[in-house]
């Protein structure tokens, strides 16, 4: 763990105690995307991850307490597979963490032992089973935003997205909302943080991101199932149908160039800035032989641990830029 990532002068004594504990135990903590992680899997682990239901959620933590206190405490009732502490940029914790055990029984023991446990006098923590939410809802999208455009942006700034579904917004018209499904609760939580803190906009509209609650999910399903010949039932806008499959985004500039009798676009990408939280700023330029000028710009992307390179994400941003510049909608 790099102590330079922390803001100096805040909670120095506890930070030094944590660094000494890491050195003494040999435990490695990895910080990325606003959280610090131990394990997942822990050293010496053999086999696949533990079953669902083995993770507990820990809340109301004092913000100046770190893993040198928390990991030994929660490991006293069972073996930890992973421990994740949510962090602020200043180096304080955000008041909550996740502990994943190697068995369901150990997770139950942790809840029974530590729920309402007094970390300090007058400071009782909350420990309960972690809810594995995997779906987010994005409100306030401009009516002209397409599924392809939204999905391209999401792939650039988040990881693990499985599907994107656009709907007409029942509360804000004319506008759209989107349901995003991720491969895991952790991926969805990181996406929520990235989308919220990134203050992202599409076509001038600000995106408001939250967890998809069961009631809204049920309403959207009912709207999709209601029959209507003209797309409107009473005073309620029906869900926008799922769009037909489109070519992969990186193929779209090629198709567009061929339609305009131009040659295959040539991409150049270069990283110009790297932040400690994993975000990287890239410059890109696309030269389309036969087109009168190169297309260039800057974009931020997130380091990807799942196999997709940052340069591929930048190329997707550039491809979207080409589509916007040439003003062509692919169907």
C-alpha positions in Angstrom: 0.0 0.0 0.0 1.4 3.4 -0.9 1.2 5.9 2.0 1.6 8.7 -0.5 -2.0 8.1 -1.6 -3.1 9.6 1.7 -3.6 13.2 2.5 -0.9 14.2 4.9 -1.8 15.5 8.4 -5.0 13.5 8.8 -5.1 10.7 11.4 -1.3 10.2 11.2 -1.0 8.0 14.4 -3.6 5.4 13.1 -2.0 5.4 9.6 1.5 4.7 11.1 0.0 1.9 13.2 -1.5 0.4 10.1 1.7 0.5 8.2 3.6 -1.1 11.1 1.0 -3.8 11.3 1.3 -4.5 7.5 5.0 -4.8 7.8 4.8 -7.1 10.8 2.1 -9.4 9.4 3.1 -9.3 5.8 -0.5 -8.6 4.8 -0.9 -6.8 1.6 -3.7 -4.2 1.2 -4.5 -3.0 -2.3 -6.3 0.3 -2.8 -8.3 1.1 -5.9 -11.5 2.9 -6.8 -12.2 4.3 -3.3 -11.8 1.0 -1.5 -8.9 -0.9 0.1 -8.9 -4.7 -0.2 -7.4 -7.6 1.6 -7.6 -11.1 0.1 -10.2 -12.1 -2.5 -8.6 -14.7 -2.4 -6.3 -14.6 0.7 -2.8 -16.0 0.5 -2.7 -19.8 0.2 -6.4 -20.1 -0.9 -7.1 -23.1 -3.1 -10.3 -23.5 -5.2 -13.2 -21.2 -6.2 -14.7 -18.3 -4.1 -17.1 -19.0 -1.2 -20.9 -19.4 -1.9 -23.4 -16.5 -1.9 -24.4 -15.3 1.5 -20.9 -15.4 3.0 -20.4 -11.6 2.9 -21.5 -9.3 5.8 -22.0 -5.5 5.7 -20.4 -3.5 8.5 -21.6 0.1 9.1 -21.2 3.0 11.5 -17.5 2.5 11.9 -15.4 5.2 13.4 -13.6 6.9 10.5 -10.2 6.7 12.0 -10.1 2.9 12.4 -8.3 0.8 9.9 -7.6 -2.9 9.0 -5.0 -3.4 11.7 -8.0 -3.3 14.1 -10.8 -4.5 11.9 -9.3 -7.6 10.3 -8.1 -9.3 13.5 -11.5 -8.5 15.1 -13.6 -10.0 12.4 -11.2 -12.9 11.8 -11.6 -13.9 15.4 -14.9 -15.6 14.6 -14.0 -17.2 11.3 -11.6 -17.3 8.4 -11.9 -14.3 6.1 -11.8 -14.7 2.3 -11.8 -11.0 1.7 -12.1 -7.7 3.6 -13.0 -4.4 1.8 -12.8 -1.0 3.6 -14.3 2.0 1.8 -12.0 5.0 1.8 -12.2 8.7 1.4 -9.6 10.7 -0.6 -8.3 12.1 2.7 -7.4 8.7 4.0 -10.3 8.3 6.5 -12.6 5.3 6.1 -16.1 6.1 4.8 -17.7 4.4 7.8 -18.5 1.1 6.2 -16.8 -2.1 5.1 -17.5 -5.6 3.7 -16.2 -8.9 5.2 -16.5 -12.0 3.2 -16.0 -15.3 5.0 -15.1 -18.7 3.7 -18.3 -20.3 5.0 -22.0 -19.4 5.7 -21.5 -20.4 9.4 -18.7 -18.0 9.9 -20.7 -15.2 8.4 -23.6 -16.0 10.7 -21.2 -16.0 13.7 -19.9 -12.6 12.7 -23.4 -11.1 12.6 -24.3 -12.7 15.9 -21.1 -11.6 17.6 -20.6 -8.1 16.2 -24.0 -6.6 15.5 -24.3 -3.7 18.0 -20.7 -4.3 19.1 -19.2 -1.3 20.9 -16.1 -0.4 18.9 -15.8 2.5 21.3 -17.9 3.8 24.1 -21.1 5.0 22.6 -20.2 3.8 19.1 -22.1 0.6 18.3 -21.5 -0.8 14.8 -24.1 -2.5 12.6 -23.3 -5.9 11.1 -25.8 -7.7 8.8 -25.9 -9.9 5.7 -24.7 -8.1 2.6 -27.4 -7.6 0.0 -26.2 -8.6 -3.4 -27.7 -5.9 -5.5 -26.5 -5.9 -9.1 -28.8 -3.4 -10.8 -28.6 0.4 -11.0 -31.2 2.9 -12.4 -30.0 6.0 -14.2 -32.6 8.8 -14.4 -32.6 12.1 -16.3 -31.3 10.9 -19.6 -32.1 13.1 -22.6 -34.8 11.6 -24.9 -32.4 11.5 -27.8 -29.8 9.3 -26.0 -29.5 5.9 -27.7 -28.7 2.6 -26.1 -25.5 2.3 -28.2 -24.3 5.7 -27.0 -25.0 5.0 -23.4 -23.5 1.5 -23.5 -20.3 2.9 -25.1 -19.9 5.5 -22.3 -20.6 2.9 -19.6 -18.0 0.5 -21.0 -15.4 3.3 -20.8 -15.9 4.2 -17.2 -17.2 1.0 -15.5 -16.4 -2.7 -15.5 -18.5 -5.8 -15.5 -21.7 -4.5 -17.2 -23.9 -7.3 -18.5 -26.9 -5.3 -20.0 -28.3 -1.9 -20.6 -32.1 -1.3 -21.1 -33.6 2.0 -21.9 -37.2 3.0 -20.8 -39.3 6.1 -21.2 -39.3 7.9 -17.8 -42.7 7.8 -16.0 -41.8 10.8 -13.8 -39.9 13.1 -16.1 -41.1 13.6 -19.7 -39.8 13.8 -22.3 -36.8 11.9 -20.8 -35.5 8.4 -20.6 -34.2 6.2 -17.8 -31.9 3.2 -18.0 -31.5 0.0 -16.0 -27.9 -1.3 -15.8 -27.2 -4.8 -14.8 -23.7 -5.8 -13.5 -22.0 -9.2 -13.0 -21.8 -8.7 -9.2 -22.7 -6.5 -6.3 -19.1 -5.2 -6.1 -19.0 -4.3 -9.7 -22.4 -2.5 -9.4 -21.2 -0.6 -6.3 -18.0 0.5 -8.0 -20.0 1.6 -11.1 -22.4 3.6 -8.9 -19.5 5.4 -7.3 -17.8 6.1 -10.6 -20.9 7.4 -12.3 -21.9 9.5 -9.3 -18.6 11.1 -8.6 -17.7 11.4 -12.3 -20.6 13.9 -12.8 -21.1 12.4 -16.2 -23.3 13.9 -18.8 -24.8 12.7 -22.1 -26.2 15.3 -24.6 -26.2 18.0 -21.9 -28.3 15.9 -19.4 -27.0 15.1 -16.0 -27.2 11.4 -14.9 -28.7 10.6 -11.5 -27.7 7.1 -10.4 -29.2 4.9 -7.7 -29.9 1.3 -6.8 -32.9 -0.2 -8.7 -35.5 -0.9 -6.0 -37.9 -3.9 -6.3 -41.0 -1.6 -6.7 -39.6 0.3 -9.6 -38.3 -2.9 -11.2 -41.8 -4.4 -10.9 -43.4 -1.3 -12.4 -41.0 -1.4 -15.4 -41.8 -5.0 -16.0 -45.5 -4.3 -15.9 -45.2 -1.4 -18.4 -43.3 -3.7 -20.8 -46.0 -6.3 -20.6 -49.0 -3.9 -21.2 -50.3 -4.1 -24.8 -50.7 -0.9 -26.7 -51.0 -0.1 -30.4 -49.7 3.4 -30.3 -47.0 3.1 -27.5 -49.0 4.9 -24.9 -51.4 3.5 -22.4 -53.6 6.1 -20.7 -51.3 8.8 -19.4 -48.4 6.5 -18.8 -45.5 6.2 -21.2 -44.6 2.6 -21.9 -41.1 1.3 -21.7 -39.0 1.9 -24.8 -38.6 -1.5 -26.5 -35.1 -3.0 -26.4 -33.2 -1.8 -29.5 -32.2 -4.3 -32.2 -28.7 -5.6 -32.1 -26.2 -3.1 -33.5 -22.7 -3.6 -34.9 -20.0 -3.5 -32.2 -19.0 0.2 -31.6 -15.5 -0.2 -33.0 -16.9 -1.5 -36.3 -19.2 1.5 -36.7 -16.5 4.0 -37.9 -15.4 1.4 -40.5 -19.0 1.0 -41.8 -19.5 4.7 -41.8 -16.3 5.3 -43.7 -17.2 2.7 -46.3 -20.7 4.4 -46.8 -18.9 7.7 -47.4 -16.4 6.0 -49.7 -13.6 6.7 -47.3 -10.8 4.3 -46.2 -10.4 2.5 -42.8 -9.8 4.9 -39.9 -6.4 4.9 -38.2 -6.4 5.3 -34.4 -3.6 6.9 -32.3 -4.0 6.9 -28.5 -1.6 8.2 -25.8 -1.9 8.3 -22.0 -1.2 11.9 -20.7 -2.2 11.7 -17.0 -2.6 9.0 -14.4 -4.4 9.5 -11.1 -3.8 7.5 -7.9 -7.4 6.3 -7.8 -7.0 4.4 -11.1 -8.4 7.0 -13.6 -6.2 7.8 -16.7 -6.6 10.7 -19.1 -5.9 9.8 -22.8 -5.5 11.8 -25.9 -6.7 10.2 -29.1 -6.6 11.1 -32.8 -8.4 9.4 -35.7 -7.2 9.9 -39.2 -9.7 8.8 -41.9 -8.0 8.7 -45.3 -10.1 10.8 -47.7 -11.6 12.9 -44.9 -10.5 16.5 -44.8 -9.3 16.6 -41.1 -8.2 14.3 -38.3 -10.7 13.9 -35.3 -9.1 14.2 -31.9 -10.0 14.7 -28.3 -9.4 13.7 -24.7 -11.2 11.1 -22.5 -10.9 9.7 -19.0 -10.9 5.9 -18.6 -10.6 3.5 -15.6 -7.9 0.9 -15.3 -9.5 -2.5 -16.1 -8.5 -5.6 -14.2 -10.8 -7.9 -16.3 -8.8 -8.0 -19.5 -10.0 -5.0 -21.6 -7.2 -2.6 -22.2 -7.4 1.1 -21.6 -6.5 1.7 -25.2 -9.5 -0.3 -26.4 -11.8 1.9 -24.2 -10.2 5.0 -25.6 -10.8 3.7 -29.1 -14.5 3.3 -28.2 -14.6 6.9 -27.1 -13.0 7.9 -30.3 -15.5 5.8 -32.3 -18.4 7.5 -30.6 -16.8 10.9 -31.4 -16.6 9.9 -35.1 -20.3 9.0 -35.1 -21.2 12.4 -33.5 -18.9 14.4 -35.9 -20.2 12.7 -39.1 -23.7 12.9 -37.8 -24.8 9.4 -39.0 -27.2 7.1 -37.1 -26.6 3.4 -37.8 -29.7 1.2 -37.8 
